[in-house]
Amino acid sequence: MKKTMRVISMLVLVAMLAAMLPVVSFAETQMEVTGDFVRLRDWYSHGTEIGQYNRGTKVTVLGGPYNGQWYKVRIGTREGYMWGEYLRPVSGSTATKPTSTTTKPTAATTKPTTGTTTGSLNGPVRRNNDTVRAMITRQVNVRSTASSGSKVVGTLKTRTTVSVLSRQGNTMYITTGKMSGYVGADYVTLTNTRARAATVKRVANGNYKLYTGSTGTGRTLATMKVGAKVTVFHTGSTWSYVKVGNTYGYVARNVLSIDKA
């Protein structure tokens, strides 16, 4: 009798534990990345980064949402977790983001911001006399994304002149006029810059967007607020190359008030 009661007790305990686990059930969904340098982590929230991917990358959603907006995804042979605000249904698809009744953990997450795209990721990007010039300090491979393991789209020799389109962290997005791609910032020396402090001022019909291109083309990296403090590295006739937080790009010159000091 006692043995039977122990068995029954174990079965009840297993059933209770199973009921506490999150249950997610839906078909795998095809989505695409909508931002740049979007991190793939080995666990949601504060997991270790295992890769970075740019807009247009196709992913297969395997599960989620977890902790509010995290989804488990597969990219090629790699699986990990990606923030849902950077995912959307593949163009032309009627699919929607999967939903579930998953129990949300209490860990907090920070909602990232996203930009929009108005140009090709790796094709030539327009440049003009406002564009920051730079020189390659030693031979380097140009890659399709900011990830060191991404496809090589070309190789640049030492002393090759390039134009800098944008920068995030230690990765620069550059163009030669014939191709564009990503290289490590350590391989590049800017040739026509001087750092100065500036403030974003209010201008009627002002363009406060930060772009990868010095003609208002390329990708939109951020939208600046009036009163924001920035660092100006190069001022052309129409566009200026600036740093906002940890992101570098081009903004319309007329919205900047450069400090006299």
C-alpha positions as CSV (number, residue, x, y, z in Angstrom):
1,M,0.0,0.0,0.0
2,K,2.8,2.4,0.9
3,K,4.6,1.6,-2.3
4,T,1.5,2.4,-4.3
5,M,1.1,5.7,-2.5
6,R,4.7,6.7,-3.3
7,V,4.2,5.9,-7.0
8,I,1.0,8.0,-7.0
9,S,2.8,10.8,-5.3
10,M,5.6,10.8,-7.8
11,L,3.2,10.8,-10.7
12,V,1.3,13.8,-9.2
13,L,4.6,15.7,-8.7
14,V,5.7,15.0,-12.3
15,A,2.3,16.3,-13.6
16,M,2.6,19.5,-11.5
17,L,6.1,20.2,-12.8
18,A,5.1,19.6,-16.4
19,A,2.2,22.1,-15.9
20,M,4.6,24.8,-14.8
21,L,6.8,24.6,-18.0
22,P,6.0,27.0,-20.9
23,V,4.2,25.3,-23.8
24,V,4.8,26.6,-27.3
25,S,3.4,24.9,-30.3
26,F,3.3,26.3,-33.8
27,A,4.7,25.6,-37.2
28,E,8.2,27.0,-38.1
29,T,7.8,30.5,-39.5
30,Q,10.0,32.3,-42.0
31,M,10.9,35.9,-41.1
32,E,13.6,38.4,-42.0
33,V,15.8,40.8,-40.0
34,T,14.9,44.5,-40.2
35,G,17.9,46.1,-38.6
36,D,21.7,46.2,-38.8
37,F,24.2,44.5,-36.5
38,V,21.3,42.6,-34.9
39,R,22.7,40.2,-32.3
40,L,22.0,36.5,-32.1
41,R,22.4,35.2,-28.5
42,D,22.8,31.7,-27.1
43,W,20.0,32.5,-24.6
44,Y,17.4,35.2,-24.5
45,S,17.8,38.5,-22.6
46,H,21.4,38.6,-21.4
47,G,22.8,35.5,-23.3
48,T,26.2,35.5,-24.9
49,E,26.4,37.0,-28.4
50,I,27.1,34.3,-31.1
51,G,26.6,36.4,-34.2
52,Q,25.5,39.6,-35.8
53,Y,23.2,39.9,-38.8
54,N,21.9,42.7,-41.0
55,R,18.6,43.6,-42.6
56,G,17.2,41.2,-45.1
57,T,18.8,38.1,-43.5
58,K,16.2,35.2,-43.6
59,V,15.6,33.4,-40.4
60,T,13.4,30.5,-39.3
61,V,11.5,31.1,-36.1
62,L,11.5,27.9,-34.0
63,G,9.8,29.2,-30.8
64,G,8.7,32.1,-28.6
65,P,8.0,34.7,-27.6
66,Y,10.1,34.4,-24.5
67,N,10.5,37.1,-21.9
68,G,8.2,39.4,-23.9
69,Q,9.8,39.6,-27.3
70,W,12.6,37.1,-27.7
71,Y,12.3,34.4,-30.4
72,K,14.4,31.2,-30.9
73,V,15.5,31.3,-34.5
74,R,17.7,29.3,-36.9
75,I,20.0,31.1,-39.4
76,G,21.7,28.6,-41.7
77,T,22.9,25.9,-39.3
78,R,23.1,28.3,-36.3
79,E,20.4,28.5,-33.7
80,G,19.9,31.1,-31.0
81,Y,17.7,33.9,-29.7
82,M,16.9,37.2,-31.4
83,W,14.8,40.3,-30.3
84,G,11.4,40.2,-31.9
85,E,11.3,43.9,-32.8
86,Y,14.0,43.2,-35.4
87,L,11.9,40.5,-37.1
88,R,9.1,40.7,-39.6
89,P,7.4,38.4,-42.1
90,V,9.3,37.8,-45.3
91,S,8.1,40.3,-48.1
92,G,5.1,38.9,-49.9
93,S,4.3,36.4,-47.2
94,T,1.1,36.3,-45.2
95,A,2.8,34.9,-42.1
96,T,2.7,36.6,-38.8
97,K,4.9,36.4,-35.7
98,P,4.0,33.3,-33.7
99,T,2.3,33.9,-30.4
100,S,2.1,31.6,-27.4
101,T,0.9,31.5,-23.8
102,T,4.5,31.1,-22.6
103,T,5.1,32.2,-19.0
104,K,7.2,35.4,-19.0
105,P,10.3,35.3,-16.8
106,T,10.9,38.4,-14.6
107,A,14.2,39.3,-16.2
108,A,14.1,42.8,-17.8
109,T,15.0,43.5,-21.4
110,T,15.8,46.8,-23.2
111,K,13.9,47.5,-26.4
112,P,16.3,48.3,-29.2
113,T,15.7,51.0,-31.8
114,T,15.6,50.2,-35.5
115,G,16.3,52.1,-38.7
116,T,14.9,51.8,-42.2
117,T,16.6,51.0,-45.4
118,T,16.6,53.1,-48.6
119,G,19.6,51.5,-50.4
120,S,21.5,48.3,-51.2
121,L,23.5,46.8,-48.4
122,N,26.6,45.8,-50.4
123,G,26.2,47.6,-53.7
124,P,27.9,50.9,-54.5
125,V,26.7,53.8,-52.4
126,R,26.5,57.3,-53.8
127,R,29.2,59.7,-52.4
128,N,30.1,63.3,-53.0
129,N,32.6,65.9,-51.8
130,D,31.0,65.8,-48.3
131,T,32.0,62.2,-47.9
132,V,34.8,61.4,-45.4
133,R,37.9,60.0,-47.1
134,A,40.1,57.3,-45.5
135,M,43.1,55.1,-46.3
136,I,43.5,51.4,-45.8
137,T,46.5,50.8,-43.5
138,R,47.0,47.2,-44.3
139,Q,45.4,44.6,-46.6
140,V,41.9,43.6,-45.5
141,N,38.9,41.6,-46.6
142,V,35.7,43.5,-47.2
143,R,32.7,41.5,-45.8
144,S,29.0,41.5,-46.5
145,T,28.0,42.0,-42.9
146,A,29.7,43.2,-39.7
147,S,30.3,39.6,-38.7
148,S,33.9,38.4,-39.1
149,G,32.5,35.1,-40.4
150,S,30.4,36.6,-43.2
151,K,30.9,36.4,-46.9
152,V,34.0,38.2,-48.4
153,V,32.9,40.6,-51.1
154,G,36.4,41.8,-52.0
155,T,39.9,42.6,-50.8
156,L,41.5,46.0,-50.4
157,K,45.3,46.5,-50.6
158,T,47.3,48.8,-48.3
159,R,47.0,52.5,-49.1
160,T,43.7,52.0,-51.0
161,T,41.6,55.2,-50.7
162,V,38.0,54.6,-49.6
163,S,35.0,56.6,-48.4
164,V,33.6,56.0,-44.9
165,L,29.8,55.6,-44.9
166,S,29.2,54.8,-41.2
167,R,30.6,53.0,-38.2
168,Q,29.3,51.1,-35.2
169,G,31.7,50.0,-32.5
170,N,34.8,48.6,-34.1
171,T,33.3,48.0,-37.5
172,M,33.3,50.5,-40.4
173,Y,31.0,50.4,-43.4
174,I,33.0,51.7,-46.4
175,T,32.8,52.1,-50.2
176,T,35.2,52.3,-53.0
177,G,32.6,53.5,-55.5
178,K,32.5,50.0,-57.0
179,M,31.6,48.0,-53.9
180,S,30.6,48.6,-50.3
181,G,31.1,46.4,-47.3
182,Y,32.4,46.1,-43.7
183,V,36.0,46.2,-42.4
184,G,37.5,46.5,-39.0
185,A,38.1,50.1,-37.9
186,D,41.7,49.2,-37.0
187,Y,42.4,48.9,-40.8
188,V,41.3,52.4,-41.6
189,T,42.8,55.8,-41.1
190,L,40.6,58.9,-41.7
191,T,42.3,61.6,-43.8
192,N,40.1,64.7,-43.6
193,T,38.5,64.9,-40.2
194,R,38.7,67.1,-37.1
195,A,36.6,66.4,-34.0
196,R,34.4,69.2,-32.7
197,A,31.5,69.3,-30.3
198,A,28.0,70.3,-31.7
199,T,24.4,70.5,-30.7
200,V,21.4,69.6,-32.8
201,K,19.3,72.7,-33.4
202,R,15.7,73.2,-34.5
203,V,15.4,74.0,-38.2
204,A,12.1,74.4,-40.1
205,N,11.6,71.2,-42.2
206,G,15.0,70.0,-40.9
207,N,16.2,66.5,-41.7
208,Y,17.3,65.0,-38.4
209,K,18.1,61.5,-39.6
210,L,21.5,59.9,-39.5
211,Y,22.4,58.2,-42.8
212,T,25.1,55.9,-44.1
213,G,25.4,58.1,-47.2
214,S,26.5,61.7,-47.5
215,T,23.7,62.5,-50.0
216,G,20.8,61.5,-47.7
217,T,20.8,58.0,-49.2
218,G,21.8,54.6,-47.9
219,R,20.4,53.3,-44.7
220,T,18.8,55.4,-41.9
221,L,20.8,54.7,-38.7
222,A,19.0,56.9,-36.2
223,T,16.9,60.0,-35.8
224,M,18.4,62.7,-33.6
225,K,16.5,64.9,-31.2
226,V,16.8,68.7,-31.0
227,G,19.2,69.6,-28.3
228,A,21.2,66.3,-28.6
229,K,25.0,66.6,-28.2
230,V,27.0,65.1,-31.0
231,T,30.6,65.1,-32.2
232,V,31.3,66.4,-35.7
233,F,34.3,64.9,-37.5
234,H,33.9,66.4,-41.0
235,T,31.7,69.2,-42.4
236,G,31.0,69.4,-46.1
237,S,28.9,71.9,-48.0
238,T,25.7,70.1,-47.2
239,W,26.3,67.0,-45.0
240,S,28.4,66.4,-41.9
241,Y,29.9,63.2,-40.6
242,V,29.1,62.9,-36.9
243,K,29.1,60.5,-33.9
244,V,25.9,59.9,-32.0
245,G,26.3,57.6,-29.1
246,N,28.3,54.7,-30.5
247,T,27.1,55.3,-34.1
248,Y,28.8,57.3,-36.8
249,G,27.0,58.6,-39.9
250,Y,25.9,61.6,-42.0
251,V,23.4,64.3,-41.1
252,A,22.3,67.5,-42.8
253,R,24.7,70.2,-42.0
254,N,22.1,72.9,-41.4
255,V,20.7,71.1,-38.3
256,L,24.0,71.4,-36.4
257,S,25.3,74.2,-34.2
258,I,29.0,73.7,-33.9
259,D,30.5,74.9,-30.6
260,K,32.9,77.8,-31.1
261,A,35.3,76.3,-28.4
